[in-house]
Every structure is written in C-alpha cells, then in structure tokens.
Amino acid sequence: MIDVHTRQVPHSGSRADYWPDIFTANKEEALTAPLQGSELLEGETLPPGSRLYSPKLLDAWGDTPYEPISREDWLKDTSALDGIGPPQAPLLCDISREHRTGVLKTALAHDAAEPFKAD
C-alpha cells in the first residue's frame, strides 16, 4: 500500500521531499555552520530547527536532452543470466544505521566544501 504522503508530495529529487525535518531544498533555510558533520557525530540528528541542504534534481544537474532510444533488441545473448537466481531475504532488515551514515556523509561533504578559514 502506498503511503498517503507519497501521493501528496511532488517528486523533486530532493531528500527534503520525504524528510523535511532533516533536509531543505531552499539554500537560504539550510544550516550554514561550517561543522555540520561534527554536530551529527555528537548526536543522532541535527540540532532542533537545523536542516541540511538537499537541492532539487534539476537545480543540481539541469535538464539534459537525450538521443532517441533505439528500438532494436539489445538482449541477444542470455548466457549472462545463467548465474542469476532469486534474491535471498536478509536476516536483518533494519537500515537505520546505514541511513544515518548516509546523512552523516552528506553533512561531511558540506563541511569539506566550506572554504578553509585561517585562525
């Protein structure tokens, strides 16, 4: 079943679409502290009211024209499929730690982009 929120949110490619408490697509609303990654390392989330910048897809990459898709059959040799089988269910399906690591990487990338300041 599709979440009601999913149907109501226009898809922009920004993480802010589905996690507005942590991300914003508006650069002016984003946390501009030079050490966001350090703040995330000290706690589980950012300080209350602080959000990371996650641009909309078109703002980050722009619109890209593509060549027309050819209509010929591209799969001519199926031998590459011989070793593929049904996926095995994982023993543990909690991705909280992995997701937090991804958020932390985003914050650390922000930190690295800040200009180096002399003391």
N, C-alpha and C positions, 0 to 999 in steps of 0.2 A: 504494500500500500504506500502511495506517495504522500509524504508529509504535506500538510496544507501550506506551510511556509514555503515549500519548494515551488508550489504553483503560483504563489503571490510575488515572488522575488524575480525581477527581471535579471537575466543572466548577463553579467558584465565581464566576468573573468576575474574579478577582484575577490580576494578572500573575505572582504567586507560584506559580500552578498549574504553569506551564511554565518559569519562570526563577527557581527558588528561591535561586540564588546571588546574585541582584541584588535580588529583591523578597521581602517577607514580608507576610502578611495579618494578622499579630499586631502591633499598635501598640507593645507593650512591647519587641518584638525589633527594631524599626526604628531606624535611625540617627537620632539626635535632635540631631546637631550642626547649628548654625544655617547652616552654609555648605556644604551637600552639593553644590550646583551648582558651587561653586568647586573642590571636590575632583574632580568629574567633568571639569571643564575642564583640570585639571592632568594627568590620566591618562586612560587608556581606560576604566577601570572604577572602582568604589568601592574604598577600602582593604579588604584581606582581612578577612572576618568582618562587614563592614558591609553593611546592606541597606536599601533604600527601602521605605516603607510603601505597599502597594497593597491597599486594602480589598476584601473580598468584595463582589460586586454588591449583595446585599441589605443589607449593612451601610452601604453608601454611599447607596442610594436607597430602601430599604424595599420592601415588596410593594405593588404598585399594582393595584387592581381595574380592569378594563376593561369597556366595554359589549360586549354580544354583537356578533359580526361579522354584518353584513347579508349575505344570500345572493344579492342581485341581481348581475348582471353589470356591473362598473364600467368595463370597456373597451368603449366603444360606438363610438369614433372612432379608427380605426387609422392615420390620417394622420400622427400624431406619430412613428410607427415608420418612416416613409419614409426618413429620413436615417441610420438605424442600420444598420451593417454589422458584419461580424466584426471582432474586435479585432486589431490588429497586434501581433506579437511584439516586445517591446522589444529593442534592440540589446544592452543590458547588464542583467543580472538580479541584480546584487549590491545588496542593500538594507542592507548593514551600516552605512553612513554615515547613512542615513535613520533606521535603528532607533536608533543611538546618539544622534542628535539628539532623537528622541522620549524616550529615557531622560533625556537632559540637561534637556529641558523639564519633565519630571516633577520632577526634583531642584530646578530653579529655582523651580517653583511651590511646592515645600516651603519653600524659602528665603524666598519672598515672604510665606508665611503665618506665619512666625515673627514674634513681636511685636518691634517696633523697641526696641532697648535703648540707653540713654544711656551714653556712656563715662564 
